[in-house]
Amino acid sequence: MDRKRIIIIGGGMAGLCAGAYLQMNGYDVTIFEKNSTAGGVCTSWKKGNYTIDLCIHWLVGSGPASSFYERWSELIDLNEVKFVNRDEYFRVEDEHGNYIRVFSHIERLEHEFLLRAPEDEDEIRMFTHGLRCLATFDMQTEKAPELANLWDRLKSFIRLIPYLGTFQKYMNLTCRQYSERFKNPLLKKVMQNLPGPDMGIIFGMITLTWFHNKTAGYPIGGSLAFSERILEAYVQLGGKIVFNADVHKILTANNTALGIELVNGQRHTADYTISAADGHATIFEMLEGRYTDAELLKFYRTAKRFPSLIFISIGVRRKLSRLPNMTLIPLPEPIIVDPETSVNDLIIHTHNYDPTLAPAGSTLLTFMLETYNYDYWNDLHRHDKRRYDNEKARILAEVIQVLEKRVGDVARYVEMTDVATPVSFRNFSGNWNGSFEGWLMTPETGLKHLSHTLPGLQNFYMCGQWVAVGGGLPGVLLSGRDTAQIICHKDGLRFEADKTLVIA
Ligand SMILES: Cc1cc2nc3c(=O)[nH]c(=O)nc-3n(C[C@H](O)[C@H](O)[C@H](O)COP(=O)(O)OP(=O)(O)OC[C@H]3O[C@@H](n4cnc5c(N)ncnc54)[C@H](O)[C@@H]3O)c2cc1C
């Protein structure tokens, strides 16, 4: 019997995962990726003797306490990956040298918060009570929500019952709103950054429970080494990938997707087409906005996105072993990122926990300065390249100055620097305005994801961080897996998630 052919646009983690599951189920998959590497933003790059790591701060499912452990294990052998579970997640400092540490273990975290902010005891105890309650919460990841029947929904609801009170209490609060309940200024700042002012505090709380349960480790070797494992699994399952293949258009006839056209004019057809690339480009450029409805348009108009970044990397010929993993420090003067953006705090990310990223005796540091002002950076890049370069150099110099002040005797040991802007993010990933992770998970979005299909278009699917609200590697793995399940269901096939079941 002829195997059905599937084209996937984009070889990021979502495209690779969808492809791997579809290969397991007997489909013949080809991924078209515009870059010369796979993995999308789950990437790293070499500069001098350093490996700059962009993505993975933590990987949910690195340990068995989360059902994502089973999901990753369907694709790769997690025993072959060395994970580091850090005791301290991050710390927040003030200008006088006071700090609060956010520990991974709930008891230690509670002790630290009570010690440093006794004036907030009642709120702290309520918070840690919530964490203890959520510590046993796990997401349903086995079946695509679109395929859930009444019984599945009932089971999901019953599983949720023990957590409903905690969800109700925190679900509608952003981190910024929740932080207002605390009197201690440092603890306020901790809450605001757990994970970000506009995001729901409940997601920050769930993240803390993943740390506590040792299921959000960092894989030694970094992001590209990890995404290469998924690429290898996909290729071993018989999947094909075409690099440097920039998709320009999705071909349709009679409201049915027929395949793709590349920028160079080549056409490729398939039984099903999946886009695992940027959502905005897919819907409004590759499909020219022909398959939307009021709800989807409203979401794209109003939902909040992750910003883009000025991503700065610095290699220092000194082992800065006393610097914690992530430290948020206040800036004496704000750093002006662009005319619409300035930052008052800076997070110093020290990558010492991974010795493969820097030469012996040296340290890799990275900094993420957020901005929504893609147009400014794009204009500079297009029309005034000299100023674009000067602005990059200015921000880098200011960051080094801050580092010199906080750490001392660093500037003269700097031997590698690298600055990526929103233009770099957009050019590399194709993501809308250089967003680094798709849609923000806010109280308005809750845990709801977008549909894997578009209104009125047959044989076409979408997966990845523009469908899985909140983005993140486990989210996009699941989005790819769900898409494969939905396609199997349409074809009357029983979905298999077993990498030994390759149909040659
Ligand atoms: C700085 C940073 C930190 C992060 N930290 C974490 C973390 O700690 N933990 C975590 O779980 N997640 C983290 N994430 C998020 C996570 O990396 C992403 O959500 C996930 O990798 C997105 O995968 P994706 O496949 O959906 O999208 P992408 O990675 O954007 O992949 C899309 C792919 O499509 C390709 N493409 C685009 N347009 C076209 C076209 N026209 N033709 C052909 N190909 C095309 C792109 O080149 C790319 O390869 C982080 C991301 C960043 C950037």
The ligand as an SDF file (V2000), in Angstrom:
LIG
                    3D

 53 58  0  0  0  0  0  0  0  0999 V2000
   15.9120   32.7540   24.4720 C   0  0  0  0  0  0  0  0  0  0  0  0
   14.9640   31.6010   24.5670 C   0  0  0  0  0  0  0  0  0  0  0  0
   14.8410   30.9000   25.7550 C   0  0  0  0  0  0  0  0  0  0  0  0
   13.9570   29.8210   25.8430 C   0  0  0  0  0  0  0  0  0  0  0  0
   13.9340   29.0660   26.9900 N   0  0  0  0  0  0  0  0  0  0  0  0
   13.2210   27.9290   27.0180 C   0  0  0  0  0  0  0  0  0  0  0  0
   13.3390   27.0220   28.1010 C   0  0  0  0  0  0  0  0  0  0  0  0
   14.1100   27.2300   29.0290 O   0  0  0  0  0  0  0  0  0  0  0  0
   12.5720   25.8970   28.0910 N   0  0  0  0  0  0  0  0  0  0  0  0
   11.6950   25.6230   27.0780 C   0  0  0  0  0  0  0  0  0  0  0  0
   11.0380   24.5910   27.1260 O   0  0  0  0  0  0  0  0  0  0  0  0
   11.5780   26.4640   26.0310 N   0  0  0  0  0  0  0  0  0  0  0  0
   12.3110   27.5970   25.9700 C   0  0  0  0  0  0  0  0  0  0  0  0
   12.2230   28.4380   24.8980 N   0  0  0  0  0  0  0  0  0  0  0  0
   11.1190   28.2530   23.9290 C   0  0  0  0  0  0  0  0  0  0  0  0
   11.3240   27.1360   22.9240 C   0  0  0  0  0  0  0  0  0  0  0  0
   12.6350   27.1260   22.4750 O   0  0  0  0  0  0  0  0  0  0  0  0
   10.3780   27.3570   21.7460 C   0  0  0  0  0  0  0  0  0  0  0  0
    9.0550   27.5500   22.1910 O   0  0  0  0  0  0  0  0  0  0  0  0
   10.3920   26.1830   20.7640 C   0  0  0  0  0  0  0  0  0  0  0  0
   11.7080   25.7850   20.4570 O   0  0  0  0  0  0  0  0  0  0  0  0
    9.6410   26.5960   19.5020 C   0  0  0  0  0  0  0  0  0  0  0  0
    9.6840   25.5620   18.5670 O   0  0  0  0  0  0  0  0  0  0  0  0
    8.8800   25.6500   17.1930 P   0  0  0  0  0  0  0  0  0  0  0  0
    9.3070   24.5060   16.3780 O   0  0  0  0  0  0  0  0  0  0  0  0
    7.4280   25.8320   17.4780 O   0  0  0  0  0  0  0  0  0  0  0  0
    9.3190   27.0440   16.5290 O   0  0  0  0  0  0  0  0  0  0  0  0
   10.7350   27.5150   15.9470 P   0  0  0  0  0  0  0  0  0  0  0  0
   11.8280   27.0650   16.7990 O   0  0  0  0  0  0  0  0  0  0  0  0
   10.5950   28.9700   15.6970 O   0  0  0  0  0  0  0  0  0  0  0  0
   10.8590   26.7370   14.5730 O   0  0  0  0  0  0  0  0  0  0  0  0
   10.2620   27.1740   13.3940 C   0  0  0  0  0  0  0  0  0  0  0  0
   11.1010   26.6510   12.2500 C   0  0  0  0  0  0  0  0  0  0  0  0
   10.4710   26.9730   11.0230 O   0  0  0  0  0  0  0  0  0  0  0  0
   11.4510   27.4430   10.1100 C   0  0  0  0  0  0  0  0  0  0  0  0
   10.7640   28.3050    9.1460 N   0  0  0  0  0  0  0  0  0  0  0  0
   10.1580   29.4920    9.3950 C   0  0  0  0  0  0  0  0  0  0  0  0
    9.6390   29.9970    8.2580 N   0  0  0  0  0  0  0  0  0  0  0  0
    9.9190   29.0930    7.2800 C   0  0  0  0  0  0  0  0  0  0  0  0
    9.6600   29.0500    5.8860 C   0  0  0  0  0  0  0  0  0  0  0  0
    8.9880   30.0370    5.2460 N   0  0  0  0  0  0  0  0  0  0  0  0
   10.1100   27.9850    5.1760 N   0  0  0  0  0  0  0  0  0  0  0  0
   10.7950   26.9800    5.7840 C   0  0  0  0  0  0  0  0  0  0  0  0
   11.0750   26.9810    7.1040 N   0  0  0  0  0  0  0  0  0  0  0  0
   10.6390   28.0150    7.8410 C   0  0  0  0  0  0  0  0  0  0  0  0
   12.4390   28.2020   10.9870 C   0  0  0  0  0  0  0  0  0  0  0  0
   13.6800   28.3640   10.3490 O   0  0  0  0  0  0  0  0  0  0  0  0
   12.4860   27.2890   12.2050 C   0  0  0  0  0  0  0  0  0  0  0  0
   13.4630   26.2910   12.0630 O   0  0  0  0  0  0  0  0  0  0  0  0
   13.1230   29.4890   24.7490 C   0  0  0  0  0  0  0  0  0  0  0  0
   13.2510   30.1840   23.5500 C   0  0  0  0  0  0  0  0  0  0  0  0
   14.1780   31.2090   23.4440 C   0  0  0  0  0  0  0  0  0  0  0  0
   14.3610   31.8890   22.1220 C   0  0  0  0  0  0  0  0  0  0  0  0
  1  2  1  0
  2  3  1  0
  2 52  2  0
  3  4  2  0
  4  5  1  0
  4 50  1  0
  5  6  2  0
  6  7  1  0
  6 13  1  0
  7  8  2  0
  7  9  1  0
  9 10  1  0
 10 11  2  0
 10 12  1  0
 12 13  2  0
 13 14  1  0
 14 15  1  0
 14 50  1  0
 15 16  1  0
 16 17  1  0
 16 18  1  0
 18 19  1  0
 18 20  1  0
 20 21  1  0
 20 22  1  0
 22 23  1  0
 23 24  1  0
 24 25  2  0
 24 26  1  0
 24 27  1  0
 27 28  1  0
 28 29  2  0
 28 30  1  0
 28 31  1  0
 31 32  1  0
 32 33  1  0
 33 34  1  0
 33 48  1  0
 34 35  1  0
 35 36  1  0
 35 46  1  0
 36 37  1  0
 36 45  1  0
 37 38  2  0
 38 39  1  0
 39 40  1  0
 39 45  2  0
 40 41  1  0
 40 42  2  0
 42 43  1  0
 43 44  2  0
 44 45  1  0
 46 47  1  0
 46 48  1  0
 48 49  1  0
 50 51  2  0
 51 52  1  0
 52 53  1  0
M  END
$$$$
